[in-house]
Amino acid sequence: MRSTAKRVLVTGGAGFVGSHLCERLLAQGHEVLCVDNFFTGARANVAHLLGDPRFELMRHDVTFPLYVEVDEIYNLACPASPVHYQFDPVQTTKTSVVGAINMLGLAKRVKAKILQASTSEVYGDPDVHPQPESYWGRVNPIGFRSCYDEGKRCAETLFFDYRRQHDLGVKVVRIFNTYGPRMHPNDGRVVSNLIVQALKGEPITLYGEGTQTRSFCYVDDLVDGLIRMMETPHAVTGPVNLGNPGEFTIAELAALVRELTGSASPIEHRPLPPDDPRQRRPDIALAGELLGWAPAIPLREGLARTIAYFERALQAA
Ligand SMILES: NC(=O)c1ccc[n+]([C@@H]2O[C@H](COP(=O)([O-])OP(=O)(O)OC[C@H]3O[C@@H](n4cnc5c(N)ncnc54)[C@H](O)[C@@H]3O)[C@@H](O)[C@H]2O)c1
């Protein structure tokens, strides 16, 4: 083990991003405590890590206090897809807000650094493109997406108040659409949706005309950004955008998925859901400046890896 090995808590560690983060931290020689209530995560996502004596998996809901000794906390616990976060919206807000209070309280007690996985959704339906961190957002406080958007905004508030009141080592990153292996096959997120539909030969659904744009960051790039952010000096708090600025319309994404899967699935148009952002693209200048970070994996390559994962997962199902 490296002499700089740390004890790292990853909340939501059995989820899509969290499982990749746990893997990377172990590979760097750290001890990892993965905490998850398995709402959207799964033991299977980290099953391959269970044999490592430096890895520990704990079933726990972050809306309840946690007493452990750690050096760093990555707070990822929160369902991330609309299907899941709208299933029990009150619990979603609680997870973001009470979860943040509990994890910040823990960080304060044990003097740990703590990173919050915030989201581009804090910008809402933006009227500024691309969105820099200085943009305050345009968020509906009472809509279907508000439990997530406002929960995450309140969590950011708590992080910065803990900083101002207690000088806690806080790091806030705003994550833009991320994709990769271990995304949920049925959670309605656009990349997994399109891939699963294409692989099953089902119609590929586009909401509206498919002209709304998104940027897609491959999960390995994101994990690299999260770790770089945690390693910044105390003075660096963020918020820092992490995402891939390459902007694609959903229709373009669908065409690429069809090409890479060799699928003949027809395209089917459905009405746009309420509050669906029209355009979403990160301004990652600050991440470049502070972290020396930029995504490295092009969409075509990341999609090919993700498709390979879903092919295996669908065969095993
Ligand atoms: N994937 C993205 O594109 C994206 C974009 C922006 C922000 N994020 C943020 O990154 C984090 C990880 O997202 P993901 O895509 O891996 O989603 P995910 O749903 O796969 O992972 C979230 C994990 O948190 C766990 N969880 C939920 N509520 C919990 C609770 N109360 N207590 C303990 N565990 C709980 C879930 O079981 C799951 O394992 C989330 O906080 C999400 O908001 C992700």
The ligand as an ORCA input file, in Angstrom:
! r2SCAN-3c Opt
* xyz 0 1
  N     -24.534     10.214    -13.885
  C     -24.732     11.472    -14.180
  O     -24.854     11.839    -15.349
  C     -24.768     12.507    -13.083
  C     -24.953     13.846    -13.448
  C     -24.990     14.816    -12.466
  C     -24.843     14.459    -11.147
  N     -24.669     13.154    -10.811
  C     -24.560     12.829     -9.383
  O     -23.577     11.848     -9.160
  C     -23.988     10.973     -8.118
  C     -23.946      9.537     -8.611
  O     -24.848      9.394     -9.690
  P     -25.012      8.024    -10.503
  O     -25.221      8.384    -11.916
  O     -23.935      7.096    -10.130
  O     -26.416      7.543     -9.938
  P     -26.835      6.154     -9.270
  O     -28.299      6.215     -9.034
  O     -26.287      5.026    -10.055
  O     -26.045      6.210     -7.900
  C     -26.539      6.796     -6.738
  C     -26.250      5.847     -5.588
  O     -26.715      6.440     -4.381
  C     -27.410      5.444     -3.642
  N     -28.357      6.132     -2.757
  C     -29.482      6.813     -3.100
  N     -30.082      7.298     -1.997
  C     -29.309      6.930     -0.945
  C     -29.405      7.121      0.453
  N     -30.428      7.816      1.010
  N     -28.453      6.572      1.250
  C     -27.416      5.860      0.721
  N     -27.286      5.642     -0.599
  C     -28.217      6.177     -1.415
  C     -28.071      4.584     -4.677
  O     -28.464      3.316     -4.217
  C     -26.970      4.509     -5.736
  O     -26.073      3.466     -5.484
  C     -25.392     11.437     -7.699
  O     -25.279     12.231     -6.545
  C     -25.861     12.248     -8.865
  O     -26.767     13.245     -8.478
  C     -24.633     12.176    -11.755
*
